Amino acid sequence: MNLLSIITGRPGPSGFGSASTAEQVTEGIDASNLTAIVTGGASGIGLETARVLALRGAHVIIGARNMEAANGAKKLILNENAAARVEVLRLDLNSLKSIRTFVNEFNALGVPLNILINNAGVMFCPYQLSDDGIEMQFATNHLGHFLLTNLLLEKLKNTAKTTGIEGRIVNLSSIAHLHTYHEGIRFDKINDQSGYSDKKSYGQSKLANILHAKELARRLKEEGANVTANAVHPGLIMTNLMRHSFILMNILKVFTYILWKTVPQGASSSCYVALHPSLKGVSGKYFIDCNEIAPGALARDEDLAKKLWDFSDKLVTSLSNP
Ligand SMILES: NC(=O)c1ccc[n+]([C@@H]2O[C@H](COP(=O)([O-])OP(=O)(O)OC[C@H]3O[C@@H](n4cnc5c(N)ncnc54)[C@H](OP(=O)(O)O)[C@@H]3O)[C@@H](O)[C@H]2O)c1
């Protein structure tokens, strides 16, 4: 995809482009035999993703920290589609304890799991630490999803094995992965406040989302598991994500308005990668506007992806056993 395609909405090789909506890219797909978890599904791209997956018949579990907003999202989906199967469970990705509770509650539902959409995120927050004492953007956008995915992995693999239906994991990354610290991930300074940049830390966490999907895909392939893992950049969409940069983003939008997408367009890549039959067996890739594209050099670095995996694994273990 090039700038012209983004501006004009001209479809890429997949047949879809920046103007395609989540409903359009999933038209005719029957997802009634699928169960999906969408993190951060109470607003923005996650809510639209949950809505469209449910519209296609999937049983959707929204993981959200704000239960009032999550129940509002559920109501909105049911108002439009009374047959929708939607549930909400509390999930705070800032807290490893909350993630473990969420997984226990999900397991107690006794349902299978075909799709995990790691969508929740925060952007450009001032320096702060998560409940477990980790820099907030890295903790929420990457580390929380890393633990969540690992805790749900056996369920995803078993569901794929018993049903013969490919499982899919989708990580919401961003083009912002190109704007990170010069070393990519600051392994030895993950909590360093003095060198903290809200923009670069967001970029770092979004780089981590791609590297996570890449290394996960490699591991799943090695094991012969029938589960794929990919990352997407949804486009530029005005959502609550801009809460820490509202003025900056609105000024930026004035000059770049032609590049911005609506929320239904913003959810297209997540829904496409989660449901589209043409992506069977496609794993470890990065998508923009429903088309595969090469991410930046750091995001293609296999050693960095392995290093991040080991780092995240050790960090989660040490935080879980203080
Ligand atoms: N919008 C864009 O232009 C854009 C561009 C590139 C990538 N993305 C990515 O797309 C994803 C969705 O963003 P969006 O634009 O739809 O923003 P959004 O409307 O703010 O949605 C993000 C969701 O994540 C939730 N969340 C944040 N912190 C959480 C936590 N600790 N635990 C659980 N949930 C948490 C938010 O809940 P609360 O309301 O409770 O905070 C919200 O529901 C993000 O990963 C973002 O990085 C967006």
PDBQT file of the ligand as one rigid body, heavy atoms in Angstrom, charges set to zero:
ROOT
HETATM    1  N1  LIG A 401      -6.926   5.277  16.614  1.00  0.00    +0.000 N 
HETATM    2  C1  LIG A 401      -5.841   5.228  15.875  1.00  0.00    +0.000 C 
HETATM    3  O1  LIG A 401      -5.566   6.132  15.051  1.00  0.00    +0.000 OA
HETATM    4  C2  LIG A 401      -4.882   4.091  16.016  1.00  0.00    +0.000 A 
HETATM    5  C3  LIG A 401      -3.759   4.061  15.171  1.00  0.00    +0.000 A 
HETATM    6  C4  LIG A 401      -2.859   3.011  15.282  1.00  0.00    +0.000 A 
HETATM    7  C5  LIG A 401      -3.083   2.011  16.218  1.00  0.00    +0.000 A 
HETATM    8  N2  LIG A 401      -4.175   2.066  17.043  1.00  0.00    +0.000 N 
HETATM    9  C6  LIG A 401      -4.339   0.994  18.032  1.00  0.00    +0.000 C 
HETATM   10  O2  LIG A 401      -5.671   0.518  17.999  1.00  0.00    +0.000 OA
HETATM   11  C7  LIG A 401      -6.037   0.004  19.281  1.00  0.00    +0.000 C 
HETATM   12  C8  LIG A 401      -7.418   0.493  19.659  1.00  0.00    +0.000 C 
HETATM   13  O3  LIG A 401      -7.354   1.898  19.866  1.00  0.00    +0.000 OA
HETATM   14  P1  LIG A 401      -8.572   2.891  19.623  1.00  0.00    +0.000 P 
HETATM   15  O4  LIG A 401      -8.115   3.902  18.650  1.00  0.00    +0.000 OA
HETATM   16  O5  LIG A 401      -9.834   2.150  19.368  1.00  0.00    +0.000 OA
HETATM   17  O6  LIG A 401      -8.621   3.638  21.048  1.00  0.00    +0.000 OA
HETATM   18  P2  LIG A 401      -9.712   3.585  22.224  1.00  0.00    +0.000 P 
HETATM   19  O7  LIG A 401     -11.052   3.917  21.722  1.00  0.00    +0.000 OA
HETATM   20  O8  LIG A 401      -9.138   4.399  23.328  1.00  0.00    +0.000 OA
HETATM   21  O9  LIG A 401      -9.711   2.049  22.597  1.00  0.00    +0.000 OA
HETATM   22  C9  LIG A 401      -8.723   1.481  23.394  1.00  0.00    +0.000 C 
HETATM   23  C10 LIG A 401      -9.402   0.592  24.393  1.00  0.00    +0.000 C 
HETATM   24  O10 LIG A 401      -8.390   0.007  25.216  1.00  0.00    +0.000 OA
HETATM   25  C11 LIG A 401      -8.851   0.088  26.540  1.00  0.00    +0.000 C 
HETATM   26  N3  LIG A 401      -7.786   0.051  27.516  1.00  0.00    +0.000 N 
HETATM   27  C12 LIG A 401      -6.821   0.970  27.750  1.00  0.00    +0.000 A 
HETATM   28  N4  LIG A 401      -6.064   0.607  28.795  1.00  0.00    +0.000 NA
HETATM   29  C13 LIG A 401      -6.568  -0.568  29.240  1.00  0.00    +0.000 A 
HETATM   30  C14 LIG A 401      -6.234  -1.438  30.297  1.00  0.00    +0.000 A 
HETATM   31  N5  LIG A 401      -5.251  -1.167  31.146  1.00  0.00    +0.000 N 
HETATM   32  N6  LIG A 401      -6.952  -2.558  30.456  1.00  0.00    +0.000 NA
HETATM   33  C15 LIG A 401      -7.974  -2.843  29.635  1.00  0.00    +0.000 A 
HETATM   34  N7  LIG A 401      -8.359  -2.055  28.620  1.00  0.00    +0.000 NA
HETATM   35  C16 LIG A 401      -7.656  -0.931  28.433  1.00  0.00    +0.000 A 
HETATM   36  C17 LIG A 401      -9.593   1.399  26.617  1.00  0.00    +0.000 C 
HETATM   37  O11 LIG A 401     -10.408   1.403  27.759  1.00  0.00    +0.000 OA
HETATM   38  P3  LIG A 401     -10.592   2.741  28.650  1.00  0.00    +0.000 P 
HETATM   39  O12 LIG A 401     -11.606   3.552  27.940  1.00  0.00    +0.000 OA
HETATM   40  O13 LIG A 401     -11.027   2.226  29.974  1.00  0.00    +0.000 OA
HETATM   41  O14 LIG A 401      -9.254   3.428  28.680  1.00  0.00    +0.000 OA
HETATM   42  C18 LIG A 401     -10.348   1.366  25.303  1.00  0.00    +0.000 C 
HETATM   43  O15 LIG A 401     -11.567   0.680  25.412  1.00  0.00    +0.000 OA
HETATM   44  C19 LIG A 401      -4.910   0.410  20.237  1.00  0.00    +0.000 C 
HETATM   45  O16 LIG A 401      -4.089  -0.696  20.485  1.00  0.00    +0.000 OA
HETATM   46  C20 LIG A 401      -4.146   1.466  19.468  1.00  0.00    +0.000 C 
HETATM   47  O17 LIG A 401      -2.778   1.523  19.826  1.00  0.00    +0.000 OA
HETATM   48  C21 LIG A 401      -5.080   3.074  16.949  1.00  0.00    +0.000 A 
ENDROOT
TORSDOF 0
